[in-house]
Amino acid sequence: MILYQILILAALLVFLGIILKNLADFPDLPPAEKATADGPKVSVLVPARDEELNISGCVSSLLAQEYRDFEVIVLDDNSTDGTWSELEKLAATPSGARLRLLRGKPLPDGWHGKAWACQQLSESSTGELLLFTDADTRHRPETLRRAVAAITSSGTDMLSLTPSQDLGSFWEGLIVPLVYHILFSYLPICMVRASSSPAFCYAIGQFILFRREAYLKIGGHRSVCRNIVEDVWLCKKVKRAGGKVSAFNGADAVSCRMYRGFREVWNGFSKNLFAGLGNNSWGLFVLMFLVATLYIAPWGFAASALFRGEATLVALWLPVTQIIVAIVSRILISRKFRQPLWPGMLHPFSQIMLLLIAFNSYRQTVHGGGPVWKGRNYRFHRDCG
């Protein structure tokens, strides 16, 4: 038993070391005072489906960008709520001169919704740089010029920012930050830019900036039309085409409220988790094993020792040390990305929810009809239209 407990502690310390290295390697955006408002034309492209609650705040923040040459194009992807009405109100404002509105075409066979919306947006754009950003994001006025400065200075073809996450409910706070914990625990961030291997990919679809020539070279979103987690697969396509990818911390520039309440968190993560692992069953099972042994089991050992009154090194103090290391890891990531600290103190509960979501994601994809999101069924498609 002592060997087991030491191995678990050693593994947690290794992951803590990876997190510290990743946080040190992860660059911030260039500061606003070093980012010029002059640069190549940027097409800001926003797909929107049933985003009545978010679209006005998002587009208003984009129209207020302190950058000289840009356009904002929003595509209403067959919304069933008041999204289009909100967009028309924005277009009628003085700043609406930069705004173009598109009605989405019917979804072709073999495509997932967001990829199809983004493909249509790209075909209507005129910019040298293409920024794809989600309708639930908010952008500080200097964001665009800082992002352009970053892609220019890095010499890369595709840039992704990591926004801060607005957590409006208990369940959002408990589960959404796990995205960052998984990424920074298991992926060597320095290899995203340094390595040409598609195995080292990092991209968050809430903010992706492309050079147009690189985007066209990979075939645009047509190349990922059947991928639910299209952002990571875009990164893989760019690398396979010989392009370079970079990722920056944009927590002080962009914010996002990814989901609202438990139902959206459950359905959204169930849609994305298994797909984000390439629908690889072994990859999912390894993740679930790590979650159970590293982050949940120590609490069980510690609780059992306290119940028995056995305050020995093996029974209590090694599990308690494991728990402390795990919580410290969560807090370090939370501080970096401007997240509240309380979810880190509830780490075992968030990990239990992760296991349940992982199981549901696998069940829906493999044994069900596929995840459902915003009225659409996300089955795996073999061929693109």
C-alpha positions as CSV (number, residue, x, y, z in Angstrom):
1,M,0.0,0.0,0.0
2,I,2.8,2.4,0.8
3,L,4.3,1.9,-2.7
4,Y,0.9,2.6,-4.3
5,Q,0.4,5.8,-2.3
6,I,4.0,7.0,-3.1
7,L,3.4,6.3,-6.8
8,I,0.1,8.3,-6.8
9,L,1.9,11.2,-5.0
10,A,4.8,11.1,-7.5
11,A,2.3,11.2,-10.4
12,L,0.6,14.2,-9.0
13,L,3.9,16.0,-8.5
14,V,4.8,15.2,-12.1
15,F,1.5,16.7,-13.3
16,L,2.1,19.7,-11.0
17,G,5.5,20.2,-12.6
18,I,3.9,20.0,-16.1
19,I,1.4,22.6,-15.0
20,L,4.1,25.0,-13.7
21,K,6.1,24.6,-16.9
22,N,3.0,25.1,-19.1
23,L,2.0,28.3,-17.2
24,A,5.5,29.6,-17.5
25,D,5.7,28.8,-21.2
26,F,2.2,30.2,-22.0
27,P,2.7,33.7,-23.4
28,D,0.5,36.7,-22.7
29,L,-0.8,38.8,-25.6
30,P,1.4,41.8,-26.4
31,P,0.4,44.8,-24.2
32,A,-2.0,47.3,-25.7
33,E,0.6,50.1,-25.7
34,K,2.8,48.0,-28.0
35,A,0.1,47.1,-30.4
36,T,-0.6,49.4,-33.3
37,A,-4.1,50.1,-34.7
38,D,-2.8,49.9,-38.2
39,G,-2.4,46.5,-39.9
40,P,-3.9,44.2,-42.5
41,K,-7.6,44.1,-42.9
42,V,-9.3,41.7,-40.5
43,S,-12.6,40.0,-41.1
44,V,-14.3,39.2,-37.8
45,L,-16.6,36.3,-38.4
46,V,-19.3,35.3,-35.9
47,P,-21.6,32.2,-36.3
48,A,-24.7,32.6,-34.2
49,R,-27.5,30.0,-33.6
50,D,-30.1,30.8,-30.9
51,E,-27.9,33.5,-29.3
52,E,-30.5,36.1,-28.4
53,L,-29.0,36.5,-24.9
54,N,-25.4,36.9,-26.1
55,I,-25.3,38.4,-29.6
56,S,-25.8,42.1,-28.8
57,G,-23.0,42.2,-26.1
58,C,-20.7,40.2,-28.4
59,V,-21.1,42.2,-31.6
60,S,-21.2,45.5,-29.8
61,S,-17.8,44.7,-28.3
62,L,-16.5,43.8,-31.7
63,L,-17.7,46.9,-33.4
64,A,-15.9,49.0,-30.7
65,Q,-12.5,47.6,-31.5
66,E,-9.6,50.1,-31.6
67,Y,-8.4,48.9,-35.0
68,R,-8.4,50.8,-38.3
69,D,-9.3,48.3,-41.0
70,F,-11.8,45.6,-40.0
71,E,-15.3,44.3,-40.9
72,V,-17.7,42.3,-38.7
73,I,-19.8,39.6,-40.4
74,V,-22.4,37.7,-38.4
75,L,-24.3,34.7,-39.8
76,D,-27.6,33.7,-38.2
77,D,-27.5,29.9,-38.5
78,N,-31.3,29.3,-38.7
79,S,-32.0,30.6,-35.2
80,T,-35.4,29.9,-33.6
81,D,-35.2,32.8,-31.1
82,G,-34.7,36.5,-31.5
83,T,-31.1,36.5,-32.7
84,W,-31.9,38.1,-36.0
85,S,-34.0,40.8,-34.5
86,E,-31.1,41.7,-32.1
87,L,-28.7,41.8,-35.1
88,E,-31.0,44.2,-37.0
89,K,-31.0,46.5,-34.1
90,L,-27.2,46.6,-34.0
91,A,-27.0,47.2,-37.8
92,A,-29.2,50.3,-37.4
93,T,-26.8,51.9,-34.9
94,P,-24.1,54.4,-36.0
95,S,-21.4,51.7,-35.4
96,G,-23.4,49.3,-37.5
97,A,-21.8,50.5,-40.7
98,R,-19.0,47.9,-40.2
99,L,-21.5,45.2,-39.7
100,R,-22.8,42.7,-42.4
101,L,-25.5,40.2,-41.6
102,L,-26.0,36.9,-43.4
103,R,-28.8,34.4,-43.3
104,G,-27.4,30.8,-43.1
105,K,-28.1,28.3,-45.8
106,P,-29.6,24.9,-45.0
107,L,-27.2,22.5,-43.4
108,P,-25.8,20.1,-46.1
109,D,-25.4,16.4,-45.5
110,G,-22.1,15.4,-43.8
111,W,-21.6,18.8,-42.1
112,H,-21.8,19.9,-38.5
113,G,-23.5,23.2,-37.9
114,K,-20.7,25.4,-36.7
115,A,-18.3,24.3,-39.5
116,W,-20.9,25.0,-42.1
117,A,-21.6,28.5,-40.7
118,C,-17.9,29.4,-40.5
119,Q,-17.4,28.2,-44.1
120,Q,-20.2,30.5,-45.3
121,L,-18.7,33.4,-43.3
122,S,-15.2,32.8,-44.8
123,E,-16.6,32.9,-48.3
124,S,-18.2,36.3,-47.7
125,S,-15.1,37.8,-46.1
126,T,-12.6,40.2,-47.6
127,G,-9.9,40.5,-45.0
128,E,-6.3,39.3,-45.1
129,L,-6.8,37.9,-41.6
130,L,-9.8,35.9,-40.6
131,L,-11.0,36.0,-37.0
132,F,-13.5,33.3,-36.0
133,T,-15.1,34.1,-32.6
134,D,-18.1,32.7,-30.8
135,A,-21.3,34.7,-30.2
136,D,-21.0,34.2,-26.4
137,T,-17.7,36.1,-26.2
138,R,-16.9,39.7,-25.1
139,H,-13.9,41.6,-26.4
140,R,-12.0,44.5,-24.8
141,P,-11.5,47.4,-27.3
142,E,-7.8,46.7,-27.7
143,T,-8.2,42.9,-28.3
144,L,-8.0,42.9,-32.1
145,R,-4.9,45.0,-32.4
146,R,-3.2,42.9,-29.7
147,A,-4.1,39.7,-31.5
148,V,-2.8,41.1,-34.8
149,A,0.4,42.1,-33.1
150,A,0.7,38.5,-31.7
151,I,0.2,36.7,-35.0
152,T,2.6,39.1,-36.7
153,S,5.4,38.8,-34.1
154,S,5.0,35.1,-33.8
155,G,5.1,34.5,-37.5
156,T,2.4,31.8,-37.2
157,D,-0.4,31.0,-39.5
158,M,-3.1,30.3,-36.9
159,L,-3.4,31.8,-33.5
160,S,-5.8,30.9,-30.7
161,L,-6.5,32.8,-27.5
162,T,-7.5,31.4,-24.1
163,P,-10.3,33.6,-22.8
164,S,-11.4,34.0,-19.2
165,Q,-14.6,32.2,-18.5
166,D,-17.7,33.9,-17.0
167,L,-19.2,31.5,-14.5
168,G,-22.7,32.5,-13.8
169,S,-23.9,29.5,-11.8
170,F,-22.6,26.9,-9.4
171,W,-22.5,24.2,-12.0
172,E,-20.6,26.4,-14.5
173,G,-18.0,27.2,-11.8
174,L,-17.7,23.5,-10.8
175,I,-17.3,22.1,-14.3
176,V,-16.2,24.6,-16.9
177,P,-12.7,25.3,-15.4
178,L,-11.9,21.6,-15.9
179,V,-11.2,22.4,-19.6
180,Y,-8.1,24.4,-18.5
181,H,-7.1,21.8,-15.9
182,I,-7.1,19.0,-18.5
183,L,-5.2,21.1,-21.1
184,F,-2.5,22.3,-18.8
185,S,-2.0,19.0,-17.0
186,Y,-1.6,16.7,-20.1
187,L,-0.4,18.9,-23.0
188,P,3.1,20.3,-23.2
189,I,2.2,23.8,-24.4
190,C,5.7,24.7,-25.6
191,M,5.4,21.9,-28.3
192,V,2.3,23.5,-29.8
193,R,4.5,26.1,-31.5
194,A,7.8,24.4,-31.5
195,S,6.8,21.0,-33.0
196,S,5.3,20.4,-36.4
197,S,3.6,17.3,-35.1
198,P,-0.3,17.4,-35.2
199,A,-0.1,15.5,-31.9
200,F,0.7,18.8,-30.1
201,C,-2.4,20.9,-30.9
202,Y,-4.0,23.6,-28.8
203,A,-6.9,25.7,-30.0
204,I,-10.0,27.1,-28.4
205,G,-12.8,27.9,-30.9
206,Q,-13.9,31.0,-29.0
207,F,-11.1,33.0,-30.6
208,I,-9.1,31.7,-33.7
209,L,-7.2,34.1,-35.9
210,F,-6.0,32.8,-39.4
211,R,-3.9,34.1,-42.2
212,R,-6.2,33.8,-45.2
213,E,-3.7,32.0,-47.3
214,A,-3.2,29.3,-44.6
215,Y,-6.9,29.0,-44.1
216,L,-7.5,28.5,-47.8
217,K,-4.5,26.1,-48.1
218,I,-6.2,23.6,-45.7
219,G,-9.6,24.0,-47.5
220,G,-11.2,26.1,-44.8
221,H,-13.8,24.6,-42.5
222,R,-14.6,22.2,-45.3
223,S,-11.6,20.2,-44.2
224,V,-13.2,19.7,-40.7
225,C,-16.8,19.6,-41.7
226,R,-17.5,16.3,-39.8
227,N,-15.5,17.1,-36.7
228,I,-17.5,18.2,-33.7
229,V,-14.5,19.8,-32.0
230,E,-13.4,21.6,-35.1
231,D,-11.0,24.0,-33.4
232,V,-8.4,21.3,-32.5
233,W,-8.8,19.6,-35.9
234,L,-8.2,22.9,-37.7
235,C,-4.9,23.1,-35.8
236,K,-4.0,19.6,-36.9
237,K,-4.8,20.5,-40.5
238,V,-2.6,23.6,-40.4
239,K,0.3,21.6,-39.0
240,R,-0.1,18.8,-41.6
241,A,-0.1,21.4,-44.3
242,G,3.3,22.7,-43.0
243,G,1.9,25.7,-41.2
244,K,2.7,27.1,-37.7
245,V,0.3,27.5,-34.8
246,S,0.6,29.6,-31.7
247,A,-1.5,30.0,-28.5
248,F,-1.7,33.0,-26.2
249,N,-3.3,33.9,-22.9
250,G,-6.1,36.2,-23.7
251,A,-7.8,36.2,-20.3
252,D,-7.3,40.0,-20.0
253,A,-8.7,40.6,-23.5
254,V,-11.6,38.2,-24.1
255,S,-14.2,36.7,-21.9
256,C,-16.8,34.0,-22.6
257,R,-19.8,32.5,-20.9
258,M,-19.6,29.1,-22.5
259,Y,-22.8,27.7,-21.0
260,R,-25.7,28.8,-18.9
261,G,-26.7,26.5,-16.1
262,F,-26.5,22.8,-15.5
263,R,-28.4,21.6,-18.5
264,E,-26.2,23.4,-21.0
265,V,-23.0,22.4,-19.2
266,W,-24.1,18.7,-19.2
267,N,-25.2,18.7,-22.8
268,G,-22.3,20.8,-24.1
269,F,-19.6,18.8,-22.4
270,S,-21.3,15.6,-23.4
271,K,-21.1,16.7,-27.0
272,N,-17.5,17.7,-26.9
273,L,-15.6,15.5,-24.5
274,F,-15.4,12.2,-26.4
275,A,-15.1,14.0,-29.7
276,G,-12.3,16.1,-28.3
277,L,-10.3,12.9,-27.8
278,G,-10.9,11.9,-31.5
279,N,-13.7,9.5,-30.4
280,N,-10.9,7.3,-29.1
281,S,-12.3,4.9,-26.5
282,W,-8.9,4.0,-25.0
283,G,-8.0,7.7,-24.7
284,L,-11.3,8.3,-22.9
285,F,-10.8,5.3,-20.6
286,V,-7.3,6.4,-19.7
287,L,-8.6,9.9,-18.8
288,M,-11.3,8.4,-16.6
289,F,-8.7,6.1,-14.9
290,L,-6.4,9.0,-14.2
291,V,-9.3,11.1,-12.8
292,A,-10.5,8.3,-10.5
293,T,-7.0,7.3,-9.2
294,L,-5.4,10.7,-8.9
295,Y,-8.2,13.0,-7.9
296,I,-11.0,11.0,-6.3
297,A,-9.5,8.0,-4.6
298,P,-7.2,10.0,-2.2
299,W,-10.4,11.6,-0.7
300,G,-11.8,8.1,-0.1
301,F,-8.5,6.9,1.5
302,A,-8.4,10.0,3.8
303,A,-12.1,9.7,4.8
304,S,-11.7,6.0,5.5
305,A,-8.6,6.7,7.7
306,L,-10.4,9.4,9.7
307,F,-13.4,7.1,10.2
308,R,-11.2,4.4,11.5
309,G,-9.1,6.8,13.6
310,E,-5.9,5.7,11.8
311,A,-3.7,8.7,11.5
312,T,-0.7,6.9,10.0
313,L,1.6,8.1,7.1
314,V,0.2,5.5,4.7
315,A,-3.5,5.6,5.7
316,L,-3.9,9.4,6.1
317,W,-1.0,11.7,5.6
318,L,0.0,10.5,2.1
319,P,-3.6,10.8,0.8
320,V,-3.9,14.2,2.4
321,T,-0.7,15.3,0.7
322,Q,-2.1,14.1,-2.6
323,I,-5.2,16.1,-2.0
324,I,-3.2,19.2,-1.3
325,V,-1.1,18.8,-4.4
326,A,-4.2,18.4,-6.6
327,I,-5.9,21.5,-5.1
328,V,-2.7,23.6,-5.5
329,S,-2.6,22.6,-9.1
330,R,-6.2,23.8,-9.6
331,I,-5.6,27.1,-7.8
332,L,-2.5,27.9,-9.9
333,I,-4.5,27.5,-13.1
334,S,-7.4,29.4,-11.7
335,R,-5.2,32.4,-10.8
336,K,-3.6,32.4,-14.3
337,F,-6.9,32.6,-16.1
338,R,-8.8,34.8,-13.7
339,Q,-11.1,32.1,-12.4
340,P,-12.6,32.0,-8.9
341,L,-10.7,29.9,-6.5
342,W,-13.6,28.1,-4.8
343,P,-14.0,25.4,-7.5
344,G,-10.5,24.2,-6.7
345,M,-11.6,23.5,-3.2
346,L,-14.4,21.3,-4.6
347,H,-12.0,19.5,-6.8
348,P,-13.2,15.9,-6.1
349,F,-16.8,16.9,-6.9
350,S,-15.8,18.4,-10.2
351,Q,-13.9,15.3,-11.0
352,I,-16.9,13.1,-10.2
353,M,-19.0,15.2,-12.6
354,L,-16.2,14.8,-15.2
355,L,-16.5,11.0,-14.9
356,L,-20.2,11.1,-15.3
357,I,-20.0,13.5,-18.3
358,A,-17.3,11.3,-19.9
359,F,-19.5,8.2,-19.5
360,N,-22.5,10.1,-21.0
361,S,-20.4,11.4,-23.9
362,Y,-19.3,7.9,-24.7
363,R,-22.8,6.4,-24.3
364,Q,-24.4,9.0,-26.6
365,T,-21.8,8.7,-29.3
366,V,-21.3,4.9,-29.4
367,H,-24.6,3.5,-28.2
368,G,-27.0,6.4,-28.7
369,G,-28.0,8.5,-31.7
370,G,-25.3,11.0,-31.0
371,P,-25.2,14.1,-28.8
372,V,-27.9,16.8,-29.4
373,W,-27.1,20.5,-29.2
374,K,-29.4,23.4,-30.1
375,G,-31.9,21.1,-31.8
376,R,-29.3,19.4,-34.0
377,N,-28.1,15.8,-33.7
378,Y,-24.3,15.4,-33.8
379,R,-23.7,12.0,-35.4
380,F,-20.4,11.1,-36.9
381,H,-20.3,11.6,-40.7
382,R,-17.9,9.9,-43.0
383,D,-18.2,12.2,-46.0
384,C,-18.3,16.0,-46.4
385,G,-20.7,17.7,-48.7
